[in-house]
Amino acid sequence: MSETVQHVEQMVDENPRTDVSETFEEWRELLGGLKSRIDARFELTRDPSTADLDSYGDPATGPSGSLAAYSGPEIDWLVHSWIGDPRTGFVNLHLTAWLGPRVRVPHLAVALLLWPQGWFYVDAVPRGDLVGDGDYFDRYYTPNDGSWLAFKEQHPDFTWFTSRTGFIRASLSPTAYCYSFPSTRPNLDTVAGILTTRVEQWLGWVDEAEPVPAQERAALAERDLTVRSNIAERDPANVMGERMFGADLTRRLVRGLWGGDRELPRPAL
């Protein structure tokens, strides 16, 4: 299996512009359906800080996007968003759910990218030290180890994506999927199947989780916020937002990804 080691802007610049609207709409429907599964499980309220980001840019003439963030008693911050210009071959979609501190279940992170080839990422973002806490590793990462290894052997069309930014590489768990691929029908179906399976697994983890001791929740909530903000602020793909919308709006969009302007309170400890 080969490997991709490029910045996102390199991947975009080195490929011809192609209309990817059809795949974009398919992926919007896919993430919308996955969010509906999450909506059915959790009580969520739209944070007012993202109300005017429901639609930005002008899809009729160029780049545009949408960012909606939610929180609730069990969810610290959930983001459902997309940004790009499908007619020119670039679009990035996100669905991320960051849990509150009452359970220690990993957070859910999903991203899809067209450049115009496909790229996808899905991970269970750890809530602690995987090497220092073997029981946590065995509960949430050992069960996915076999299927993760099998995928690398069974799907030669998929190319492992290695970020050129060390911080981003460090943010991936050992069972993260992070691949680029030709956007053929079989490959799109494969991605949809993996995302659906991982979201259902995550929902099951939440239902089965034991409560975190009350005296440990404040530290867990603080760590969660630090991890979330660091990943959003340090993402090298933020340069694409600056290209399309300038630095000011991009900074606001990045804050929206981690809750830097949130108005609703964080979940109670």
Backbone as numpy.savetxt, mean C-alpha at the origin, in Angstrom:
# Nx Ny Nz CAx CAy CAz Cx Cy Cz
14.92 -16.20 -12.18 14.07 -15.01 -12.18 14.95 -13.77 -12.18
14.66 -12.81 -13.03 15.46 -11.60 -13.13 15.05 -10.60 -12.05
15.71 -9.43 -12.07 15.51 -8.44 -11.03 15.47 -7.06 -11.66
14.59 -6.19 -11.15 14.53 -4.80 -11.59 15.13 -3.93 -10.50
16.14 -3.12 -10.87 16.76 -2.20 -9.92 16.76 -0.82 -10.57
15.63 -0.14 -10.47 15.47 1.18 -11.09 14.60 2.05 -10.21
14.80 3.37 -10.33 13.85 4.30 -9.75 12.57 4.29 -10.59
11.44 4.62 -9.96 10.18 4.63 -10.69 10.25 5.58 -11.88
10.85 6.75 -11.69 10.91 7.71 -12.79 11.72 7.18 -13.96
12.74 6.34 -13.68 13.49 5.71 -14.77 12.60 4.76 -15.55
11.83 3.95 -14.84 10.94 3.01 -15.50 9.95 3.74 -16.39
9.42 4.87 -15.92 8.46 5.64 -16.70 9.14 6.28 -17.90
10.29 6.91 -17.69 10.95 7.66 -18.76 11.49 6.77 -19.87
11.84 5.53 -19.53 12.49 4.65 -20.50 11.50 3.79 -21.28
10.19 4.04 -21.09 9.18 3.26 -21.80 8.26 4.19 -22.58
7.77 3.74 -23.74 6.89 4.58 -24.56 5.57 4.84 -23.85
4.99 5.99 -24.13 3.70 6.35 -23.53 2.61 5.48 -24.14
1.82 4.89 -23.31 0.76 3.97 -23.72 -0.48 4.20 -22.87
-1.64 4.19 -23.49 -2.89 4.36 -22.74 -3.18 3.08 -21.96
-3.24 3.21 -20.62 -3.49 2.05 -19.75 -4.83 2.20 -19.01
-5.74 2.97 -19.60 -7.00 3.28 -18.93 -7.80 2.02 -18.60
-7.77 1.03 -19.49 -8.57 -0.17 -19.26 -8.08 -0.92 -18.01
-6.77 -1.11 -17.90 -6.23 -1.80 -16.72 -6.41 -0.95 -15.46
-6.25 0.35 -15.61 -6.46 1.25 -14.48 -7.87 1.10 -13.91
-8.87 1.09 -14.78 -10.24 0.94 -14.31 -10.46 -0.42 -13.66
-9.84 -1.45 -14.22 -9.95 -2.78 -13.62 -9.35 -2.79 -12.22
-8.21 -2.12 -12.06 -7.56 -2.09 -10.75 -8.31 -1.21 -9.76
-8.92 -0.15 -10.25 -9.75 0.66 -9.34 -10.91 -0.17 -8.81
-11.50 -0.98 -9.68 -12.59 -1.85 -9.24 -12.08 -2.90 -8.25
-10.90 -3.45 -8.51 -10.32 -4.45 -7.62 -10.09 -3.86 -6.22
-9.43 -2.70 -6.14 -9.16 -2.11 -4.84 -10.44 -1.63 -4.17
-11.40 -1.16 -4.98 -12.68 -0.79 -4.41 -13.38 -1.96 -3.76
-13.30 -3.13 -4.40 -13.90 -4.32 -3.82 -13.20 -4.76 -2.55
-11.88 -4.66 -2.52 -11.13 -5.02 -1.31 -11.43 -4.04 -0.18
-11.56 -2.78 -0.51 -11.92 -1.81 0.53 -13.32 -2.10 1.07
-14.23 -2.53 0.20 -15.58 -2.88 0.66 -15.54 -4.02 1.67
-14.62 -4.98 1.47 -14.47 -6.05 2.45 -14.00 -5.48 3.80
-13.10 -4.53 3.75 -12.62 -3.91 4.98 -13.72 -3.07 5.62
-14.47 -2.34 4.80 -15.59 -1.54 5.31 -16.60 -2.40 6.06
-16.81 -3.62 5.58 -17.80 -4.50 6.20 -17.35 -4.98 7.58
-16.05 -4.94 7.82 -15.52 -5.43 9.10 -15.32 -4.32 10.14
-14.98 -3.10 9.69 -14.59 -2.04 10.60 -15.56 -0.85 10.53
-15.67 -0.14 11.61 -16.37 1.15 11.64 -15.37 2.22 11.21
-15.66 2.90 10.11 -14.74 3.88 9.55 -15.43 5.21 9.29
-14.71 6.31 9.51 -15.21 7.64 9.24 -14.19 8.39 8.39
-14.65 9.04 7.33 -13.76 9.81 6.47 -13.18 10.99 7.25
-11.86 11.13 7.20 -11.24 12.26 7.89 -11.44 13.54 7.07
-11.94 14.61 7.68 -12.21 15.84 6.93 -11.00 16.43 6.25
-9.81 16.11 6.72 -8.60 16.70 6.13 -8.39 16.27 4.69
-9.04 15.19 4.26 -8.88 14.72 2.88 -10.13 14.94 2.03
-11.11 15.65 2.56 -12.38 15.81 1.83 -12.17 16.48 0.48
-11.34 17.52 0.42 -11.15 18.23 -0.85 -10.13 17.54 -1.75
-9.59 16.40 -1.31 -8.68 15.62 -2.14 -9.41 14.45 -2.81
-10.72 14.42 -2.68 -11.50 13.36 -3.31 -11.26 13.33 -4.81
-11.04 14.51 -5.38 -10.68 14.62 -6.79 -9.81 15.85 -6.96
-8.61 15.67 -7.49 -7.73 16.81 -7.75 -7.11 16.64 -9.14
-6.60 17.73 -9.69 -6.15 17.71 -11.07 -7.34 17.73 -12.01
-7.07 17.50 -13.30 -8.12 17.51 -14.32 -7.97 16.29 -15.20
-8.77 15.23 -14.95 -8.63 14.01 -15.75 -8.93 14.21 -17.23
-9.60 15.30 -17.59 -9.91 15.53 -19.00 -8.71 16.06 -19.77
-7.76 16.66 -19.06 -6.64 17.31 -19.75 -5.27 16.82 -19.32
-5.17 16.08 -18.21 -3.84 15.66 -17.76 -3.90 14.86 -16.47
-2.84 14.94 -15.68 -2.78 14.15 -14.45 -3.89 14.53 -13.47
-4.31 13.54 -12.69 -5.33 13.77 -11.68 -5.17 12.70 -10.61
-6.08 12.72 -9.64 -5.98 11.72 -8.59 -7.07 11.86 -7.56
-7.02 10.99 -6.57 -7.98 10.98 -5.48 -7.30 10.41 -4.24
-7.57 11.00 -3.09 -7.03 10.48 -1.83 -8.10 10.61 -0.76
-8.50 9.49 -0.20 -9.47 9.47 0.88 -8.87 8.70 2.05
-8.93 9.31 3.23 -8.39 8.68 4.43 -9.49 8.53 5.47
-9.41 7.46 6.23 -10.44 7.11 7.19 -9.79 6.67 8.50
-10.55 6.76 9.58 -10.12 6.17 10.84 -11.34 5.70 11.60
-11.11 4.97 12.69 -12.21 4.43 13.48 -11.69 3.83 14.76
-12.55 3.18 15.52 -12.12 2.62 16.81 -10.99 1.60 16.71
-10.95 0.85 15.60 -9.91 -0.17 15.45 -8.87 0.17 14.39
-9.15 1.16 13.55 -8.26 1.56 12.47 -7.70 2.94 12.76
-6.38 3.04 12.84 -5.75 4.34 13.06 -5.84 5.20 11.80
-5.50 4.60 10.64 -5.47 5.39 9.40 -5.57 4.44 8.22
-6.60 4.61 7.41 -6.78 3.82 6.20 -6.78 4.78 5.01
-6.01 4.45 3.99 -5.91 5.31 2.80 -6.32 4.51 1.56
-7.19 5.12 0.78 -7.62 4.57 -0.51 -7.36 5.68 -1.53
-6.40 5.48 -2.43 -5.98 6.60 -3.28 -5.46 6.13 -4.63
-5.39 7.08 -5.55 -4.69 6.86 -6.81 -4.18 8.19 -7.32
-3.14 8.13 -8.16 -2.55 9.34 -8.74 -1.95 8.98 -10.09
-2.08 9.86 -11.08 -1.43 9.62 -12.35 -2.22 10.11 -13.54
-1.85 9.62 -14.71 -2.53 9.95 -15.97 -2.58 8.67 -16.80
-3.65 7.89 -16.69 -3.70 6.60 -17.38 -3.49 6.68 -18.89
-3.86 7.81 -19.49 -3.73 7.92 -20.94 -2.29 7.98 -21.39
-1.37 8.34 -20.48 0.05 8.40 -20.84 0.85 7.26 -20.23
0.18 6.33 -19.56 0.86 5.12 -19.12 1.35 5.08 -17.70
1.05 6.11 -16.88 1.49 6.07 -15.49 0.32 6.28 -14.55
0.16 5.36 -13.61 -0.83 5.53 -12.55 -0.41 4.67 -11.36
-0.65 5.18 -10.16 -0.27 4.51 -8.92 -1.49 4.47 -8.00
-1.83 3.28 -7.50 -3.01 3.11 -6.66 -2.58 2.51 -5.31
-3.26 2.94 -4.24 -2.91 2.48 -2.89 -4.16 2.09 -2.10
-4.00 1.05 -1.29 -4.96 0.72 -0.25 -4.14 0.25 0.95
-4.08 1.07 1.99 -3.30 0.74 3.18 -4.16 0.90 4.41
-4.04 -0.06 5.32 -4.83 -0.03 6.55 -3.89 -0.19 7.74
-3.80 0.86 8.56 -2.94 0.88 9.73 -3.82 0.73 10.97
-3.62 -0.37 11.65 -4.47 -0.71 12.79 -4.13 0.14 14.02
-5.11 0.24 14.91 -4.87 0.87 16.20 -4.10 -0.05 17.13
-3.77 0.42 18.33 -2.86 -0.32 19.21 -3.51 -1.37 20.09
-4.79 -1.66 19.88 -5.43 -2.67 20.73 -5.07 -4.09 20.34
-4.56 -4.27 19.10 -4.04 -5.57 18.66 -2.68 -5.32 18.02
-1.91 -6.41 17.90 -0.57 -6.28 17.32 -0.49 -6.93 15.93
-1.63 -7.14 15.31 -1.67 -7.70 13.95 -0.90 -6.78 13.00
-0.13 -7.31 12.07 0.56 -6.44 11.10 -0.42 -5.54 10.35
0.06 -4.40 9.93 -0.73 -3.52 9.08 -0.80 -4.11 7.67
-1.81 -3.68 6.92 -2.00 -4.14 5.53 -1.56 -3.05 4.56
-0.71 -3.42 3.60 -0.24 -2.45 2.61 -0.37 -3.05 1.21
-1.06 -2.33 0.33 -1.26 -2.76 -1.05 -0.97 -1.58 -1.97
-0.20 -1.81 -3.03 0.04 -0.76 -4.04 0.09 -1.42 -5.41
-0.45 -0.70 -6.40 -0.44 -1.14 -7.79 0.08 0.01 -8.64
0.87 -0.33 -9.65 1.49 0.71 -10.48 1.49 0.27 -11.93
1.19 1.22 -12.82 1.34 1.02 -14.25 2.32 2.06 -14.76
3.31 1.59 -15.63 4.36 2.53 -16.03 4.85 2.40 -17.48
4.26 1.79 -18.49 2.93 1.20 -18.52 2.88 -0.29 -18.19
4.01 -0.97 -18.00 3.96 -2.35 -17.52 3.35 -2.37 -16.12
3.07 -3.55 -15.62 2.47 -3.65 -14.31 3.50 -3.79 -13.20
3.10 -3.42 -12.00 3.91 -3.59 -10.79 2.93 -3.72 -9.63
3.26 -4.60 -8.68 2.39 -4.69 -7.52 3.19 -4.98 -6.26
2.62 -4.56 -5.15 3.24 -4.73 -3.83 2.12 -5.05 -2.85
2.33 -6.06 -2.03 1.42 -6.32 -0.93 2.25 -6.88 0.22
1.96 -6.39 1.43 2.77 -6.81 2.57 1.96 -6.71 3.85
2.42 -7.48 4.83 1.94 -7.37 6.19 3.03 -6.62 6.96
2.80 -5.33 7.22 3.84 -4.47 7.79 4.01 -4.82 9.27
5.20 -5.25 9.68 5.39 -5.72 11.06 5.16 -4.62 12.09
4.75 -5.05 13.28 4.52 -4.13 14.39 5.63 -4.26 15.44
6.75 -4.85 15.08 7.83 -5.02 16.02 9.02 -5.70 15.37
9.89 -6.27 16.19 11.15 -6.87 15.76 10.91 -8.34 15.40
11.00 -8.67 14.14 10.72 -10.04 13.71 11.81 -11.02 14.13
13.02 -10.56 14.26 14.11 -11.44 14.68 14.09 -11.62 16.19
13.76 -10.56 16.91 13.73 -10.65 18.36 12.49 -11.32 18.92
11.41 -11.37 18.15 10.15 -11.96 18.61 9.78 -13.12 17.69
10.36 -14.28 17.98 10.13 -15.44 17.12 8.69 -15.89 17.07
7.96 -15.74 18.18 6.55 -16.14 18.19 5.73 -15.29 17.24
6.01 -13.98 17.19 5.31 -13.08 16.28 5.62 -13.46 14.83
6.89 -13.75 14.56 7.27 -14.17 13.21 6.53 -15.44 12.81
6.51 -16.41 13.72 5.87 -17.68 13.38 4.37 -17.53 13.18
3.76 -16.61 13.87 2.31 -16.45 13.75 1.92 -15.79 12.44
2.66 -14.76 12.02 2.21 -13.96 10.88 3.06 -14.10 9.61
4.24 -14.69 9.69 5.11 -14.73 8.51 5.47 -16.16 8.09
5.66 -17.06 9.02 5.93 -18.45 8.65 4.83 -19.05 7.78
3.52 -18.80 8.06 2.48 -19.41 7.22 2.54 -19.00 5.75
3.11 -17.84 5.44 3.17 -17.38 4.05 4.50 -17.68 3.37
5.43 -18.28 4.11 6.77 -18.48 3.56 6.77 -19.43 2.38
6.03 -20.54 2.49 6.01 -21.52 1.42 5.41 -20.99 0.14
4.27 -20.30 0.23 3.64 -19.76 -0.97 4.47 -18.65 -1.58
5.16 -17.87 -0.74 6.04 -16.81 -1.25 7.18 -17.41 -2.07
7.80 -18.45 -1.55 8.89 -19.10 -2.28 8.37 -19.77 -3.55
7.21 -20.39 -3.48 6.65 -21.06 -4.64 6.33 -20.06 -5.76
5.86 -18.88 -5.39 5.52 -17.87 -6.40 6.74 -17.54 -7.25
7.88 -17.39 -6.63 9.10 -17.04 -7.37 9.46 -18.09 -8.40
9.10 -19.35 -8.12 9.40 -20.44 -9.04 8.31 -20.62 -10.09
7.07 -20.36 -9.72 5.94 -20.68 -10.59 5.57 -19.58 -11.57
6.08 -18.37 -11.36 5.65 -17.24 -12.20 6.86 -16.50 -12.77
7.51 -17.09 -13.77 8.71 -16.47 -14.34 8.46 -15.14 -15.03
7.21 -14.81 -15.34 6.87 -13.53 -15.95 7.07 -12.37 -14.97
7.11 -12.66 -13.68 7.20 -11.62 -12.67 8.65 -11.39 -12.28
9.05 -10.11 -12.28 10.43 -9.73 -12.00 10.51 -9.04 -10.64
11.31 -9.59 -9.74 11.45 -8.99 -8.41 11.95 -7.55 -8.54
11.30 -6.65 -7.81 11.68 -5.24 -7.85 12.49 -4.89 -6.60
13.72 -4.47 -6.80 14.59 -4.04 -5.72 14.70 -2.53 -5.73
14.18 -1.88 -4.71 14.28 -0.43 -4.64 15.73 0.00 -4.53
16.08 1.10 -5.17 17.42 1.65 -5.06 17.60 2.41 -3.74
16.54 2.53 -2.97 16.59 3.23 -1.68 16.62 2.19 -0.56
17.72 2.18 0.19 17.89 1.18 1.23 16.80 1.21 2.29
16.31 2.40 2.62 15.26 2.50 3.63 14.00 1.76 3.18
13.65 1.89 1.92 12.47 1.21 1.41 12.70 -0.30 1.41
13.89 -0.75 1.03 14.18 -2.18 1.10 14.02 -2.69 2.52
14.45 -1.90 3.51 14.36 -2.32 4.91 12.92 -2.38 5.40
12.01 -1.69 4.70 10.61 -1.66 5.15 9.84 -2.91 4.75
10.39 -3.73 3.86 9.68 -4.92 3.39 9.85 -6.07 4.37
8.76 -6.80 4.60 8.85 -8.00 5.42 9.41 -9.14 4.57
9.77 -10.27 5.19 10.30 -11.39 4.40 9.30 -12.05 3.47
8.01 -11.76 3.62 7.00 -12.36 2.72 6.27 -11.30 1.91
6.91 -10.15 1.70 6.33 -9.11 0.84 6.40 -9.54 -0.62
5.36 -9.21 -1.38 5.39 -9.34 -2.83 5.70 -7.96 -3.40
6.71 -7.88 -4.26 7.10 -6.60 -4.85 7.68 -6.90 -6.23
6.82 -6.93 -7.24 7.19 -7.43 -8.56 6.68 -6.51 -9.67
7.46 -6.44 -10.74 6.98 -5.87 -12.00 6.66 -7.02 -12.95
5.79 -6.75 -13.93 5.32 -7.85 -14.79 4.63 -7.29 -16.02
4.61 -8.05 -17.12 3.80 -7.68 -18.28 2.32 -7.78 -17.90
1.54 -6.79 -18.27 0.14 -6.75 -17.83 -0.76 -7.58 -18.75
-0.44 -8.86 -18.87 -1.27 -9.79 -19.62 -2.45 -10.24 -18.76
-3.46 -10.84 -19.41 -4.63 -11.28 -18.66 -4.26 -12.30 -17.57
-3.46 -13.33 -17.86 -3.12 -14.26 -16.79 -2.40 -13.59 -15.62
-1.51 -12.64 -15.92 -0.76 -11.98 -14.85 -1.66 -11.08 -14.01
-2.58 -10.38 -14.65 -3.52 -9.55 -13.91 -4.39 -10.40 -13.00
-4.81 -11.56 -13.49 -5.61 -12.46 -12.67 -4.80 -13.00 -11.49
-3.52 -13.27 -11.72 -2.65 -13.73 -10.64 -2.54 -12.69 -9.54
-2.33 -11.44 -9.93 -2.22 -10.35 -8.95 -3.52 -10.20 -8.16
-4.65 -10.22 -8.86 -5.94 -10.09 -8.18 -6.13 -11.21 -7.16
-5.72 -12.41 -7.51 -5.87 -13.53 -6.60 -5.00 -13.39 -5.36
-3.77 -12.93 -5.54 -2.88 -12.75 -4.39 -3.40 -11.66 -3.47
-3.82 -10.54 -4.03 -4.31 -9.45 -3.19 -5.55 -9.88 -2.41
-6.46 -10.56 -3.06 -7.68 -11.01 -2.39 -7.35 -11.97 -1.25
-6.45 -12.90 -1.52 -6.06 -13.87 -0.49 -5.42 -13.20 0.70
-4.54 -12.23 0.43 -3.84 -11.58 1.54 -4.78 -10.70 2.36
-5.71 -10.04 1.72 -6.67 -9.22 2.47 -7.56 -10.11 3.34
-8.04 -11.22 2.79 -8.87 -12.12 3.58 -8.08 -12.70 4.75
-6.83 -13.05 4.51 -5.99 -13.55 5.60 -5.84 -12.50 6.69
-5.59 -11.27 6.30 -5.42 -10.17 7.25 -6.69 -9.96 8.09
-7.83 -10.00 7.45 -9.09 -9.86 8.18 -9.26 -10.99 9.20
-8.85 -12.19 8.81 -8.92 -13.30 9.74 -7.99 -13.11 10.93
-6.80 -12.57 10.68 -5.87 -12.28 11.78 -6.49 -11.31 12.78
-7.15 -10.28 12.26 -7.76 -9.29 13.15 -8.83 -9.95 14.02
-9.65 -10.78 13.42 -10.72 -11.43 14.17 -10.18 -12.34 15.27
-9.01 -12.93 15.04 -8.46 -13.90 15.99 -7.48 -13.29 16.99
-7.20 -12.01 16.88 -6.12 -11.40 17.67 -6.48 -11.25 19.14
-5.48 -11.45 20.00 -5.65 -11.15 21.42 -5.37 -9.67 21.67
-5.98 -9.08 22.69 -5.74 -7.66 22.96 -4.32 -7.41 23.47
-3.76 -6.28 23.09 -2.46 -5.85 23.61 -2.66 -5.34 25.04
-1.78 -5.70 25.97 -1.90 -5.17 27.33 -1.97 -3.65 27.33
-2.85 -3.08 28.16 -3.11 -1.65 28.14 -1.84 -0.83 28.30
-0.91 -1.29 29.13 0.30 -0.51 29.41 1.27 -0.49 28.23
1.03 -1.32 27.20 1.92 -1.36 26.03 1.36 -0.60 24.83
0.14 -0.13 24.92 -0.52 0.42 23.74 0.03 1.78 23.31
0.37 2.62 24.23 0.86 3.96 23.87 2.16 3.86 23.06
3.06 2.99 23.50 4.32 2.83 22.78 4.10 2.24 21.40
3.16 1.30 21.30 2.86 0.71 20.00 2.27 1.74 19.05
1.35 2.58 19.55 0.75 3.62 18.72 1.80 4.62 18.24
2.75 4.96 19.11 3.80 5.91 18.73 4.71 5.29 17.67
5.05 4.02 17.83 5.88 3.36 16.83 5.16 3.29 15.49
3.88 2.93 15.51 3.10 2.85 14.28 3.14 4.16 13.50
2.94 5.27 14.20 2.92 6.58 13.53 4.28 6.91 12.94
5.33 6.60 13.67 6.68 6.87 13.18 6.98 6.05 11.93
6.65 4.77 11.95 6.88 3.92 10.78 6.08 4.43 9.59
4.81 4.75 9.82 3.94 5.21 8.73 4.45 6.51 8.10
4.82 7.46 8.92 5.28 8.74 8.39 6.62 8.60 7.69
7.51 7.79 8.24 8.81 7.60 7.60 8.67 6.97 6.22
7.83 5.94 6.11 7.66 5.29 4.80 7.08 6.26 3.79
6.08 7.03 4.18 5.45 7.97 3.25 6.41 9.09 2.86
7.11 9.66 3.81 7.97 10.81 3.53 9.22 10.42 2.75
9.70 9.19 2.95 10.95 8.76 2.32 10.73 8.02 1.00
9.49 7.85 0.58 9.21 7.10 -0.65 9.82 7.82 -1.85
10.76 7.18 -2.56 11.38 7.85 -3.71 10.40 8.13 -4.84
9.24 7.43 -4.86 8.25 7.67 -5.91 7.54 9.01 -5.74
7.76 9.70 -4.62 7.15 11.01 -4.43 7.57 12.00 -5.52
8.71 11.73 -6.15 9.16 12.62 -7.22 8.16 12.66 -8.36
7.41 11.58 -8.58 6.42 11.58 -9.65 5.28 12.54 -9.33
4.90 12.62 -8.06 3.90 13.60 -7.67 4.37 15.02 -7.92
5.62 15.29 -7.62 6.17 16.63 -7.85 6.18 16.97 -9.33
6.49 15.99 -10.15 6.47 16.22 -11.60 5.09 16.65 -12.08
4.07 15.99 -11.56 2.71 16.21 -12.06 2.02 17.39 -11.40
2.27 17.61 -10.11 1.47 18.58 -9.36 2.28 19.60 -8.57
3.60 19.53 -8.64 4.42 20.49 -7.92 4.66 20.07 -6.47
5.59 20.77 -5.84 6.04 20.38 -4.50 4.98 20.60 -3.44
4.23 21.69 -3.51 3.28 22.01 -2.44 2.17 20.97 -2.33
1.51 20.67 -3.44 0.44 19.68 -3.39 0.99 18.30 -3.05
2.17 17.98 -3.58 2.75 16.67 -3.28 3.02 16.53 -1.80
3.52 17.58 -1.16 3.75 17.50 0.29 2.45 17.25 1.02
1.38 17.87 0.56 0.09 17.64 1.21 -0.40 16.21 0.98
-0.22 15.70 -0.23 -0.63 14.33 -0.51 0.16 13.33 0.34
1.45 13.57 0.50 2.26 12.69 1.33 1.79 12.74 2.78
1.48 13.93 3.28 0.95 14.02 4.65 -0.38 13.27 4.76
-1.17 13.31 3.68 -2.42 12.57 3.69 -2.21 11.07 3.81
-1.10 10.57 3.29 -0.83 9.15 3.36 -0.54 8.68 4.78
-0.02 9.58 5.61 0.30 9.14 6.98 -0.52 9.84 8.07
-1.34 10.82 7.67 -2.20 11.48 8.65 -1.60 12.73 9.26
-0.72 13.39 8.52 -0.07 14.58 9.05 -1.01 15.75 9.28
-2.14 15.77 8.59 -3.11 16.86 8.76 -4.42 16.36 9.35
-4.43 15.18 9.93 -5.68 14.55 10.38 -6.43 15.45 11.35
-7.74 15.35 11.30 -8.61 16.09 12.21 -9.31 15.17 13.20
-9.61 13.95 12.81 -10.21 13.00 13.73 -9.18 12.49 14.73
-9.58 12.17 15.94 -8.63 11.65 16.94 -8.14 10.26 16.57
-6.96 9.92 17.05 -6.48 8.55 16.88 -7.30 7.63 17.79
-7.32 6.33 17.48 -8.11 5.40 18.30 -7.71 5.45 19.77
-8.70 5.32 20.61 -8.44 5.33 22.07 -7.57 4.14 22.45
-6.72 4.36 23.44 -5.86 3.28 23.93 -6.66 2.31 24.78
